[in-house]
Amino acid sequence: MRRRLIILVCALSIFGMLAFTETRQIVKEKTIDLLFQLRGSIQPGYDITIIAIDENTLHSLGAWPFPRRYHAQLLERLGQAKAIGFDILFVEPALDDDLLSAALQAGPPVILAATHTMENHFLIPPQSVQGHRGIGHIQVILGHGGIVRRVVLKDRHGIPALSKALLDSTTLDSPREKLPNAPLINFYGPRRTFTTLSYLDVLEGEVPVDLLKGRYILVGLEATGTGDNCFAPFSDTNMLSGVEIQATILQNLLDQSFLIPLTWLVWCFLGVVIILQLVVWPFLSEIKILCLNLALSLGLFLTALHLFQNNYLFNFSLVLLFLFISWSIHLLFQGIWTTGYIARQINALDRELANDLYQAFAHSHQLRQELRTTHSSGLLQHVNRLEQCVAALTLQHNFIDRLLKKDMLPLVLWNRKDGKPILFSESFTAFWHRYNSDDEIAAPDLQRFRQFLLNSRLDAEKTGTSVNEQTALPENTTIDIVLPTKRESHYYQVTLRTIDSTGREEFQGLLSIFSDVTKIRKLERLKDDTVSFVSHELRRPLTTIRGYAEMLVDTLDARQRLYAETISSQTIRLNRLITAFLDITRLQQGELHVRSHPINLASLIKEAIATLQEPAREKNISIHTILPDQQTVTFSGDETLLQQALINLLENSIKFSSAGNEILVRLQEFPDHFLITIQDHGPGIPAEIRPYIFNAFFRGDQCRSSQGFGLGLALVDQVVRAHDGKITLDDTDHGCCFHISLPKKDELPE
């Protein structure tokens, strides 16, 4: 808003300086001339007739001034006229003034002319000329360029203008509206617009007397060189005679058609321009502002022309002048502010380029020296910096191009807005053609690539989700796909990463990198087969050993029975190890399916506690429960796996808690999940090993002396993950507090 006010103040200041000088008057007069020329000539009334002393009259009657007997004879011919006005000065007495005076007394009302001299003397008819009705001055106001603009209807001595005196001589009580003393003359056309007769023709009787009956007659000079001619808006080449100007004034008085200035309308449109400048222009582009200004200018012009045809003067040029000044200052300040903004952006870009180049080539001593020793200033400095940037980008381009064309993992980058590939390596093109032999493109668009991944996902069969049901592919993740060939299947690990750039050019992309994991998959399968085979083969002899050991317990003496019991317990422990290891492996590989059924978690917790009542009783440990009366939603999950996970946690709490302590088990229900909390008062888990407690075969220092293989918590973690849950450990030094969060599901999985 501050900038808009600055522009407005500057525009008003310049416009004010012009408005209170001669420029305002010049603009107004030029506007009047233009409107007269565009409006064209209009036909005046037939109440006025001009009797002109032309060249033929001078040639026939002799040099000017004529003897006054000719005027007396003319008056005799004009006996039926309504009134007569002489635009001729009778200043000095003449021999035949008695004839003229007799004619003035016998005919219609006659008004004689008077004028002021340069020495401010007033020239009036002499005493020898009697019988006229009055006098009227013939002075007009000249505007710029000597063009007649206004008339003084009554001078400072109270003498009316010739035309007004002529009208007043026939109208005693005029009901006409009050006019300004110096109104603007409304011209009807160029020379000879009014009915004009030759003085000689009227004098010699060639003009019928009835033609002049009831008319206002104006007698004056028209011949060239008589000095009674003035410029008018319609007379760019030919001047109007004084008598024609008097006829125009008289017609304006009769028709009340003087031009009426609409100053209030000018101020209204000036206010419109101010509102546009403050409210509209700042939110439009320069082209739109230009079109708006042109439309406003055309509207002003058409309005002024329409009003002028109805005798109203709207000085639209003054509004256009203010509009032009405001628009010019607006452009000037916009240019200054834009230049300043560009300069600031250039400086910021220059610093950014210098910093980026320095960071990109931090190990190049030569480039650092060039960046530091650049002593240019202004635009030249920026050009030098751009040259360095181009060189750096060329080097980076060559480096990236070499990476994309040489031995590199299949890689492709898409624009997420339009899905078009931007960068891709040659190895990706070879990969795409290998598994899409009918496709000739170098890289597919993003939508087709998503469909390709969904069709090739390794876990499609395991998840039980069809391709059509998967509406979107997750981003920032890793997907395993399998692509069958004639010989064997190939396994790939596809890494998807979003790339968002928030710099000067916002960019949102998706990067995909392919890693061939076929050999790793083969090794994992060989490992799994070996583990499964060894585990199953170990179970068979362990079962035999355990059976014989239990048989020996009943037949041997006390010492030998102890050995047999030790053999039996160790076989049980080893069998549990093999079972837990197989369960963890199957859960990790997705081979052990979670069979979901409706479960009452409170009953499940009670059953797990009942299983461990004997070990707890041996250490005098009490297990307290806080369970809800009922569940609002039945949880669905694998009861066997969840019970085993709870038993493992409770077994650890009993194992590491001191005798006489207690264990708290709490079940809480929330709108979107269930929370199971198991808290004991054992030695706790040190902070440095907490990140590793869910790793298989990991055992802390306090576990070294106790029996166990480090698979209990690993199995708990895998079971909770299989139910889309999460297990966490509170950060406390007094015992352990495990939280198991299990999400609610609206429907049971198939």
C-alpha positions in Angstrom: 0.0 0.0 0.0 2.9 2.3 0.7 4.1 2.0 -2.9 0.7 2.7 -4.3 0.4 5.9 -2.2 3.9 7.0 -3.4 2.8 6.6 -7.0 -0.5 8.5 -6.4 1.3 11.4 -4.6 3.8 11.8 -7.4 1.1 11.6 -10.1 -1.1 14.2 -8.2 1.9 16.5 -7.8 2.8 16.5 -11.5 -0.8 16.8 -12.5 -1.3 19.7 -10.1 1.7 21.6 -11.5 0.3 21.2 -15.0 -3.3 21.9 -14.0 -2.5 25.3 -12.5 -0.5 26.5 -15.4 -1.3 27.4 -19.0 -1.2 23.7 -19.9 -4.6 23.2 -18.5 -6.2 25.9 -20.7 -4.3 24.6 -23.7 -5.6 21.1 -23.1 -9.1 22.3 -22.7 -9.1 24.4 -25.9 -7.6 21.6 -27.9 -10.3 19.3 -26.6 -13.0 21.8 -27.7 -11.4 22.1 -31.2 -11.3 18.3 -31.5 -14.9 17.8 -30.4 -16.0 20.5 -32.9 -14.3 18.9 -35.8 -15.5 15.4 -34.8 -19.1 16.6 -34.3 -19.1 18.4 -37.6 -21.4 21.2 -38.8 -25.0 21.5 -37.6 -27.6 23.6 -39.3 -28.5 26.8 -37.3 -32.0 28.2 -37.2 -33.5 30.5 -39.9 -34.2 33.4 -37.6 -30.9 35.1 -38.5 -29.7 36.5 -41.8 -26.3 38.1 -42.5 -26.0 40.9 -45.0 -22.3 40.8 -45.9 -20.2 43.6 -47.4 -18.3 41.4 -49.8 -15.8 42.0 -52.6 -18.6 42.7 -55.2 -20.1 45.3 -52.9 -16.8 47.1 -52.5 -16.1 46.9 -56.2 -19.4 48.5 -57.1 -19.9 51.0 -54.3 -16.3 52.1 -53.9 -13.8 52.1 -51.1 -14.7 51.5 -47.5 -16.2 53.2 -45.6 -19.2 53.9 -47.8 -21.2 57.0 -47.6 -23.9 56.6 -45.0 -26.7 57.2 -47.4 -26.2 53.6 -48.6 -26.9 52.4 -45.1 -30.0 54.5 -45.1 -31.2 53.0 -48.4 -30.5 49.5 -47.0 -32.6 50.2 -43.9 -35.5 51.2 -46.2 -35.2 47.7 -47.7 -35.2 46.1 -44.3 -38.4 47.6 -43.0 -40.0 44.3 -42.3 -37.1 42.8 -40.3 -37.5 42.0 -36.6 -34.4 43.8 -35.5 -31.2 45.0 -37.2 -27.6 45.0 -35.8 -24.8 46.8 -37.5 -21.4 45.2 -36.9 -19.9 48.4 -38.3 -18.4 51.2 -36.3 -19.9 54.7 -36.8 -17.3 56.7 -34.9 -17.0 60.1 -36.6 -19.8 62.4 -37.9 -20.6 62.4 -41.7 -22.4 64.7 -44.1 -25.4 62.3 -44.6 -25.9 61.4 -40.9 -29.3 63.1 -41.2 -30.4 60.5 -43.8 -29.1 57.6 -41.7 -30.8 59.0 -38.6 -34.2 59.3 -40.4 -33.9 55.7 -41.6 -33.0 54.5 -38.1 -36.1 56.2 -36.7 -38.5 54.9 -39.4 -37.5 51.2 -39.4 -37.4 48.3 -36.9 -35.1 48.4 -33.9 -31.5 49.0 -34.8 -28.4 48.3 -32.6 -25.1 50.0 -33.5 -21.7 48.7 -32.6 -19.2 50.0 -30.1 -15.8 48.9 -29.0 -12.8 49.6 -26.8 -9.5 50.7 -28.3 -6.0 49.6 -27.3 -5.7 52.8 -25.2 -8.8 51.7 -23.3 -11.0 54.4 -25.1 -14.6 53.5 -25.8 -15.7 54.2 -29.3 -19.4 54.8 -29.7 -21.6 56.3 -32.5 -21.4 60.2 -32.7 -24.2 62.5 -31.6 -25.1 63.1 -35.2 -26.4 59.6 -35.6 -29.8 59.4 -33.9 -32.7 57.0 -33.9 -31.0 53.7 -33.0 -32.4 51.6 -30.2 -29.0 51.1 -28.4 -25.4 50.1 -28.8 -23.6 46.8 -28.2 -19.9 46.0 -28.0 -18.4 43.6 -30.6 -15.5 42.3 -28.5 -14.8 38.6 -28.1 -12.2 36.7 -26.0 -9.4 35.1 -27.9 -7.9 31.9 -26.7 -4.7 30.0 -27.5 -3.7 30.5 -31.1 -5.9 33.5 -31.6 -9.1 31.4 -31.8 -12.4 32.9 -30.6 -13.6 30.9 -27.6 -15.8 33.1 -25.4 -17.9 36.3 -25.5 -18.4 38.8 -22.8 -22.2 39.3 -22.6 -21.8 42.5 -20.6 -18.6 44.5 -20.2 -17.4 46.3 -17.1 -19.3 49.5 -18.2 -22.6 47.6 -18.3 -22.7 47.6 -22.2 -24.1 44.3 -23.5 -22.7 42.5 -26.5 -24.1 43.4 -29.9 -26.0 40.2 -30.2 -27.4 40.3 -26.7 -28.5 44.0 -27.2 -30.1 43.0 -30.5 -32.1 40.2 -28.7 -33.0 42.4 -25.8 -34.4 45.0 -28.1 -37.1 42.6 -29.1 -37.7 40.8 -25.8 -38.7 42.9 -22.8 -38.9 40.1 -20.2 -36.7 37.2 -21.2 -37.5 33.9 -19.4 -34.2 32.4 -20.4 -31.9 30.8 -17.9 -29.2 32.8 -16.3 -25.9 32.5 -18.2 -22.4 33.1 -17.1 -21.0 36.4 -18.2 -18.3 34.8 -20.4 -19.9 31.6 -21.8 -18.2 29.3 -24.3 -19.4 29.9 -27.8 -21.0 26.9 -29.5 -20.0 27.3 -33.2 -22.3 25.7 -35.8 -19.9 25.3 -38.6 -17.3 27.0 -40.9 -17.7 30.1 -43.0 -21.1 30.7 -44.6 -23.0 28.4 -42.3 -25.6 31.1 -41.7 -27.8 32.5 -44.5 -25.7 35.2 -46.0 -26.8 37.8 -48.6 -24.7 40.3 -50.4 -25.0 43.9 -49.3 -25.1 45.0 -52.9 -27.9 42.6 -53.9 -30.2 43.7 -51.0 -29.4 47.4 -51.8 -30.3 47.0 -55.5 -33.5 45.2 -54.7 -32.5 41.8 -56.1 -33.5 40.1 -52.8 -37.3 39.9 -52.2 -38.4 42.0 -49.2 -40.6 39.1 -47.9 -37.5 36.9 -47.5 -36.2 39.2 -44.7 -39.5 39.6 -42.9 -39.4 38.8 -39.1 -35.7 38.0 -39.1 -32.8 39.2 -37.1 -30.5 41.0 -39.6 -26.8 41.4 -39.0 -24.9 43.8 -41.3 -21.1 43.5 -41.4 -17.9 43.2 -43.3 -16.9 40.0 -45.0 -14.5 41.0 -47.7 -10.9 39.9 -47.4 -8.5 42.5 -46.2 -11.0 44.5 -44.2 -9.4 43.3 -40.9 -12.7 42.0 -39.4 -11.9 38.3 -39.4 -11.1 35.9 -36.6 -10.1 32.2 -36.3 -12.6 29.7 -34.9 -12.6 26.0 -34.3 -14.0 25.3 -37.7 -11.8 27.7 -39.6 -8.4 26.1 -39.8 -7.8 27.6 -43.3 -10.6 30.3 -43.7 -11.3 32.8 -41.0 -14.8 33.7 -39.8 -15.9 37.3 -40.2 -16.9 39.3 -37.2 -20.5 39.4 -38.3 -20.6 35.6 -38.5 -19.3 35.4 -34.9 -22.1 37.8 -33.8 -24.6 35.6 -35.6 -23.3 32.6 -33.8 -23.6 34.3 -30.5 -27.1 35.5 -31.3 -28.1 31.9 -32.3 -26.7 30.6 -29.0 -28.8 33.1 -27.1 -31.9 32.1 -29.0 -31.4 28.4 -28.6 -29.7 28.6 -25.2 -27.0 26.4 -26.7 -23.8 27.9 -25.2 -21.4 25.1 -24.1 -21.9 24.1 -20.5 -18.7 22.8 -18.8 -19.2 19.7 -16.7 -16.4 20.2 -14.2 -17.9 17.9 -11.6 -17.8 15.0 -14.2 -14.1 15.6 -14.6 -13.5 15.3 -10.9 -15.6 12.1 -10.8 -13.5 10.4 -13.5 -10.3 11.6 -11.8 -11.5 9.8 -8.7 -12.2 6.7 -10.8 -8.6 6.8 -12.1 -7.3 7.1 -8.5 -9.4 4.1 -7.4 -8.1 2.1 -10.3 -4.5 3.0 -9.5 -4.9 2.1 -5.8 -7.1 -1.0 -6.0 -7.0 -2.6 -9.5 -3.6 -1.9 -11.1 -1.5 -3.6 -8.4 -3.2 -7.0 -9.1 -3.1 -6.9 -12.9 -0.3 -7.5 -15.4 1.0 -4.7 -17.5 -0.8 -5.9 -20.6 -4.1 -6.1 -18.7 -3.6 -2.6 -17.3 -2.9 -1.3 -20.7 -6.0 -2.8 -22.1 -8.0 -1.4 -19.2 -6.6 2.0 -19.7 -7.4 1.9 -23.5 -10.9 0.8 -22.8 -11.3 3.6 -20.2 -9.9 6.2 -22.7 -12.3 5.1 -25.4 -15.2 5.3 -22.9 -14.2 8.8 -21.9 -13.9 9.9 -25.5 -17.3 8.5 -26.5 -18.9 10.0 -23.4 -17.4 13.4 -24.2 -18.6 13.3 -27.8 -22.1 12.3 -26.8 -22.3 15.1 -24.3 -20.9 17.6 -26.7 -23.7 16.8 -29.2 -26.0 17.9 -26.4 -24.1 21.2 -25.8 -22.2 19.9 -22.7 -18.5 20.2 -22.5 -16.7 17.3 -20.7 -13.0 18.0 -20.7 -12.0 14.3 -21.1 -8.4 15.3 -22.1 -7.7 16.4 -18.6 -8.7 13.0 -17.3 -6.6 11.4 -20.0 -3.7 13.6 -19.0 -3.9 12.4 -15.4 -4.4 8.8 -16.6 -1.3 9.1 -18.7 0.8 10.7 -15.9 -0.4 8.0 -13.4 0.3 5.2 -15.8 3.8 6.6 -16.7 4.7 7.0 -13.1 3.4 3.5 -12.4 5.6 2.1 -15.1 8.5 4.1 -13.9 8.3 2.9 -10.3 7.6 -0.6 -11.4 10.7 -0.5 -13.5 12.7 0.9 -10.6 11.4 -1.7 -8.2 11.8 -4.5 -10.7 15.3 -3.4 -11.4 16.1 -3.4 -7.7 14.5 -6.8 -7.3 16.5 -8.1 -10.2 19.7 -6.7 -8.7 18.9 -8.3 -5.4 18.2 -11.6 -7.1 21.4 -11.4 -9.1 23.4 -10.8 -6.0 21.6 -13.6 -4.1 22.1 -15.9 -7.1 25.7 -14.9 -7.4 26.3 -15.8 -3.7 24.4 -19.0 -4.1 26.4 -19.9 -7.2 29.6 -19.1 -5.5 28.7 -21.2 -2.5 27.5 -24.1 -4.6 30.6 -24.1 -6.7 32.8 -23.9 -3.6 30.9 -26.8 -2.0 30.9 -28.9 -5.2 34.6 -28.5 -5.8 35.8 -28.0 -2.3 38.9 -30.1 -3.0 39.9 -28.0 -6.0 42.5 -25.5 -4.8 42.6 -23.8 -8.2 38.8 -23.2 -8.3 38.8 -21.8 -4.8 41.5 -19.3 -5.8 39.4 -18.3 -8.8 36.3 -17.8 -6.6 38.2 -15.7 -4.1 40.2 -13.6 -6.6 37.2 -12.4 -8.7 37.4 -8.6 -8.3 34.8 -7.7 -10.9 31.6 -5.9 -9.7 28.0 -5.7 -10.7 26.8 -7.5 -13.8 30.3 -8.4 -15.0 30.9 -10.3 -11.7 27.7 -12.2 -12.2 28.6 -13.0 -15.8 31.9 -14.4 -14.6 30.2 -16.4 -12.0 27.8 -17.8 -14.6 30.7 -18.8 -16.8 32.2 -20.7 -13.8 28.8 -22.3 -13.2 28.5 -23.4 -16.8 31.9 -25.0 -16.6 31.0 -26.8 -13.4 27.7 -28.0 -14.8 29.5 -29.2 -17.9 31.9 -31.2 -15.7 29.1 -32.6 -13.7 27.1 -33.4 -16.8 30.0 -35.3 -18.3 30.5 -37.2 -15.0 26.8 -38.1 -14.7 26.7 -39.1 -18.4 29.6 -41.4 -17.9 28.0 -42.9 -14.9 24.7 -43.5 -16.8 26.4 -45.1 -19.8 29.0 -47.3 -18.0 28.5 -50.2 -15.7 25.9 -49.0 -13.3 22.8 -50.4 -11.6 19.6 -49.9 -13.6 18.4 -46.5 -12.5 15.6 -44.2 -13.7 14.2 -40.9 -12.5 10.6 -39.8 -13.2 8.8 -36.5 -12.8 5.8 -37.2 -10.5 3.7 -34.4 -12.0 3.5 -35.7 -15.6 5.0 -39.2 -15.1 7.7 -38.7 -17.8 11.1 -40.3 -17.4 13.9 -37.6 -17.0 17.1 -39.6 -16.5 17.8 -43.3 -17.0 20.9 -45.4 -17.4 21.7 -47.6 -20.3 21.6 -50.6 -18.0 18.0 -49.8 -17.2 17.1 -49.6 -20.9 18.8 -53.1 -21.4 16.9 -54.4 -18.3 13.5 -53.1 -19.6 14.0 -54.5 -23.1 15.1 -57.9 -21.6 11.7 -58.4 -19.9 9.6 -56.3 -22.3 10.9 -57.4 -25.7 7.9 -56.0 -27.5 8.5 -52.5 -26.2 10.8 -50.2 -28.3 10.9 -47.2 -25.8 14.0 -46.6 -23.8 12.1 -46.1 -20.5 8.4 -46.3 -19.7 6.3 -43.7 -18.1 5.6 -43.8 -14.3 2.1 -45.3 -14.6 3.3 -48.2 -16.7 6.3 -48.8 -14.5 4.0 -49.0 -11.4 1.9 -51.6 -13.2 5.0 -53.6 -14.1 6.1 -53.6 -10.4 2.7 -54.6 -9.2 2.5 -57.5 -11.6 6.0 -58.7 -10.6 5.8 -58.3 -6.8 7.3 -61.3 -5.0 4.8 -61.1 -2.1 1.7 -60.8 -4.3 0.7 -64.4 -3.8 1.6 -64.3 -0.1 -0.4 -61.1 0.7 -3.4 -62.4 -1.2 -3.9 -59.0 -2.9 -4.6 -58.9 -6.6 -3.1 -56.3 -8.9 -6.4 -54.6 -9.5 -7.0 -54.1 -5.8 -3.7 -52.3 -5.3 -4.5 -48.7 -6.2 -1.1 -47.2 -5.3 2.4 -48.2 -5.0 4.2 -47.1 -1.8 7.0 -44.7 -2.1 10.3 -44.5 -0.1 10.3 -48.2 0.3 12.0 -51.4 -1.1 10.0 -53.9 -3.1 11.1 -57.4 -4.1 10.1 -58.6 -7.6 10.6 -61.8 -9.5 10.9 -61.9 -13.3 10.6 -65.4 -14.8 12.7 -66.3 -17.9 13.0 -69.5 -20.0 15.8 -70.8 -17.9 15.2 -69.5 -14.4 13.6 -66.8 -12.4 15.5 -63.6 -11.6 15.0 -61.7 -8.4 15.4 -57.9 -8.1 15.2 -55.6 -5.2 13.7 -52.2 -6.3 14.3 -49.2 -4.1 11.9 -46.3 -4.6 12.8 -42.9 -3.2 11.0 -39.5 -3.6 13.1 -36.5 -4.6 11.7 -33.1 -3.7 13.5 -29.9 -4.6 12.3 -26.7 -3.0 14.8 -24.4 -4.6 14.1 -21.8 -7.3 12.5 -24.5 -9.5 10.2 -26.8 -7.5 10.6 -30.4 -8.6 9.0 -33.6 -7.4 10.5 -36.8 -8.7 10.6 -40.5 -8.0 13.9 -42.4 -8.2 14.1 -46.2 -8.8 17.2 -48.3 -8.4 17.3 -52.0 -9.3 19.6 -54.5 -7.6 19.9 -58.0 -8.9 19.6 -60.3 -5.8 19.2 -63.6 -7.6 22.4 -65.1 -6.2 21.4 -63.9 -2.7 18.0 -65.4 -3.0 19.6 -68.7 -4.0 21.9 -68.6 -1.0 19.0 -67.8 1.3 16.9 -70.6 -0.1 19.9 -73.0 0.3 20.3 -71.8 3.9 16.6 -72.2 4.7 16.5 -75.7 3.2 19.7 -76.6 5.1 18.3 -75.2 8.4 15.0 -76.9 7.9 16.6 -80.2 7.0 19.0 -80.1 9.9 16.3 -79.0 12.3 14.0 -81.8 11.3 16.8 -84.4 11.3 17.9 -83.2 14.8 14.4 -83.6 16.2 14.2 -87.3 15.4 17.3 -88.4 17.5 16.3 -85.9 20.2 13.0 -87.5 20.6 14.6 -91.0 20.9 17.1 -89.7 23.5 14.4 -88.0 25.5 12.3 -91.2 25.5 15.1 -93.4 26.7 16.1 -90.9 29.4 12.6 -90.8 30.8 12.5 -94.6 30.9 15.8 -94.7 32.8 14.6 -92.2 35.4 12.2 -94.8 36.9 14.7 -97.6 37.0 18.0 -96.0 38.2 19.1 -95.2 41.7 19.3 -91.6 42.9 22.6 -90.5 41.5 22.1 -92.2 38.1 18.5 -90.9 38.1 20.0 -87.3 38.3 22.1 -87.9 35.2 19.0 -89.3 33.3 16.9 -86.3 34.4 19.7 -83.9 33.2 19.8 -85.7 29.8 16.0 -85.4 29.5 15.9 -81.7 30.5 18.6 -80.8 28.0 16.8 -82.6 25.2 13.7 -80.6 26.0 15.7 -77.4 26.0 17.3 -78.2 22.7 13.9 -79.1 21.2 12.5 -75.8 22.3 15.5 -74.0 20.7 14.9 -75.7 17.4 11.2 -74.9 17.5 11.7 -71.3 18.3 14.4 -70.9 15.7 12.1 -72.5 13.0 9.2 -70.3 14.0 11.3 -67.1 13.8 12.8 -68.1 10.4 9.3 -68.9 9.0 7.9 -65.7 10.3 10.7 -63.7 8.7 10.4 -65.5 5.4 6.6 -65.3 5.5 6.2 -69.1 5.4 4.5 -69.3 8.8 1.1 -67.8 8.2 -0.8 -65.9 10.9 -4.2 -67.6 11.2 -6.6 -65.0 12.6 -9.6 -65.9 14.7 -11.6 -63.9 17.2 -9.7 -63.7 20.5 -10.6 -62.5 24.0 -7.3 -60.9 25.0 -8.2 -61.0 28.7 -8.8 -64.8 28.6 -5.6 -65.2 26.6 -3.6 -63.3 29.3 -5.1 -65.4 32.1 -4.2 -68.7 30.3 -0.6 -67.5 29.8 -0.4 -66.6 33.5 -1.9 -70.0 34.5 0.8 -71.7 32.5 3.6 -70.1 34.5 2.0 -70.3 38.0 4.4 -73.1 39.1 7.7 -71.3 38.3 6.2 -68.1 39.9 5.2 -70.0 43.1 8.7 -71.5 43.4 10.2 -67.9 43.6 7.4 -66.5 45.7 6.5 -64.0 42.8 2.9 -62.8 42.6 1.4 -61.8 39.2 -1.3 -59.1 39.4 -3.6 -58.3 36.5 -5.6 -55.2 35.6 -8.1 -56.3 32.9 -11.3 -54.7 31.5 -14.6 -56.3 32.3 -15.3 -56.8 28.6 -14.0 -55.8 25.2 -16.1 -53.5 22.9 -14.4 -55.0 19.8 -13.2 -58.6 19.5 -9.5 -58.8 18.5 -8.6 -61.1 15.6 -5.3 -62.8 15.6 -3.3 -66.1 15.9 -4.1 -67.3 19.5 -1.2 -69.8 19.6 1.5 -67.3 18.5 0.2 -64.5 20.8 0.0 -66.8 23.8 3.6 -68.0 23.1 4.7 -64.4 22.9 3.1 -63.5 26.3 4.6 -66.7 27.9 8.0 -65.7 26.7 7.7 -62.2 28.2 6.3 -63.5 31.5 8.9 -66.2 31.6 11.7 -63.6 31.3 10.1 -61.4 34.0 9.9 -64.4 36.4 13.4 -65.5 35.5 15.1 -62.1 36.2 12.9 -60.9 39.0 14.1 -61.3 42.6 12.2 -63.6 45.0 9.2 -62.0 46.7 8.6 -59.4 44.0 5.5 -58.9 41.9 4.7 -58.6 38.2 2.0 -56.4 36.8 0.0 -57.3 33.7 -2.4 -54.7 32.3 -4.8 -54.7 29.3 -6.1 -51.4 28.0 -8.5 -50.8 25.1 -8.3 -47.6 23.0 -10.4 -46.5 20.0 -8.0 -47.9 17.4 -5.8 -50.4 19.3 -5.3 -52.7 22.4 -2.3 -52.1 24.7 -0.8 -55.0 26.8 1.7 -53.9 29.5 4.0 -56.3 31.4 6.1 -54.7 34.2 8.5 -56.4 36.6 10.9 -55.3 39.3 14.0 -57.1 38.1 17.5 -55.6 37.4 16.3 -53.9 34.2 18.1 -53.7 30.8 21.0 -51.2 30.4 20.4 -48.4 27.9 23.3 -49.4 25.7 22.0 -52.8 24.8 18.3 -52.0 24.5 18.4 -51.5 20.7 19.6 -55.1 20.3 17.4 -57.1 22.7 15.0 -58.2 19.9 17.9 -59.6 17.8 18.1 -63.4 17.6 20.7 -65.0 19.8 21.5 -61.7 21.6 22.1 -62.1 25.3 23.1 -59.4 27.7 25.7 -59.7 30.4 23.2 -60.4 33.1 21.9 -63.4 31.0 25.2 -65.1 30.6 24.8 -67.1 33.8 21.1 -68.1 33.1 19.8 -70.6 30.7 18.6 -69.4 27.3 19.5 -68.9 23.7 18.4 -65.3 23.1 15.4 -66.3 21.0 12.5 -65.5 23.3 12.3 -61.7 22.6 13.1 -62.2 19.0 10.1 -64.5 18.7 7.9 -62.0 20.5 9.0 -59.2 18.1 8.2 -61.3 15.1 4.8 -62.4 16.4 3.8 -58.8 17.2 5.0 -57.6 13.7 3.0 -60.4 12.1 -0.1 -58.9 13.7 0.9 -55.4 12.4 1.6 -54.4 16.0 4.5 -52.8 17.8 6.5 -53.8 21.0 8.4 -51.1 23.0 10.4 -51.0 26.1 10.1 -48.1 28.6 13.2 -46.2 29.4 13.5 -47.0 33.1 16.2 -48.3 35.4 13.9 -50.1 37.8 12.9 -53.4 36.1 11.4 -53.8 32.7 8.2 -52.5 31.3 7.2 -53.9 27.9 4.2 -52.5 25.9 2.6 -54.5 23.1 0.3 -52.4 20.9 -2.1 -54.4 18.7 -4.2 -52.5 16.2 -7.9 -53.2 15.8 -9.2 -54.6 12.5 -12.7 -54.1 11.1 -12.6 -57.4 9.1 -11.0 -60.7 9.6 -8.4 -61.6 6.9 -9.0 -64.5 4.8 
